[in-house]
Amino acid sequence: MGKVAIYLRVSTKDQSVDNQLPQLERWVANRGHELMEVYSENESAWKSGHQRELARLMRDARRGRFNVVLTWSLDRLSRQGSLAILSLVHKLSQYGVKVISHQESWTASPGELAEILYAIAGWVARMESQRRSERTKAGLVRVKAAGVRLGRPPGAKDKKRRKKRSVRNGIFSSTDLSHEF
């Protein structure tokens, strides 16, 4: 019997984990595992350093609180590509934790092809995110061409100070989660 942590993530405050959680809880119960913790957040997987629940999950994994992380799909962990997914899976495996994706059933027993399959899943997640971004940008160009004003109203100011982020070699530095692991 395994000790399982469920990791849920949706990209915006308008979305809900309510579609994911019941099925993942059933998965845990049907296999006779013990559910130790549910980590749930509403953050973009692109905002490295903002995934507080993922950072908390990593700390708890290091402490040995569970031996399985169950997620709806691998793209819930990250949309930054194969390296990010492989890094997370590798770090968790160093802590004795297996990552299982409900949507990618091969993760339950990945065998010798695991590394390449995780890399492909990470690449697909990144490509899907890029396509969504391209569609959004195309829509914004269309709306702007139609004369709709985009952005904040004139004179509007941020209510709270923004956090600075820097990117070096394509990797976020100041808010990078890696210091949490």
GISULPE-V976784 format. One record per residue. OMEGA is omega in whole degrees, -180 to 180 (none if undefined). Layout:
# GISULPE-V976784
omega
OMEGA
OMEGA
This chain:
# GISULPE-V976784
omega
-178
173
-170
169
176
176
180
175
168
-169
-176
178
-179
-179
-177
176
-175
177
-176
-169
-178
-180
179
176
176
179
-179
-177
-178
-180
177
179
177
178
-177
-174
172
178
-174
178
177
-178
174
177
177
-178
180
-180
-180
-179
-177
-180
176
177
178
177
-179
177
180
177
179
180
176
-178
-179
179
176
169
178
178
-179
176
-176
180
173
178
-178
172
-176
174
-173
-179
-180
179
-180
180
179
-180
180
-180
178
179
175
178
-179
-177
178
177
177
178
179
-177
177
-172
180
-179
179
176
-170
179
-174
-178
-174
-174
-179
180
176
179
179
179
178
178
179
179
180
-179
178
179
179
178
179
178
179
178
179
180
178
177
178
178
180
-179
180
178
178
175
179
179
-179
175
-180
176
179
178
-180
179
176
178
177
-176
179
179
178
175
177
-180
175
179
178
-178
177
-177
-170
-179
-178
180
-172
179
-180
-171
none
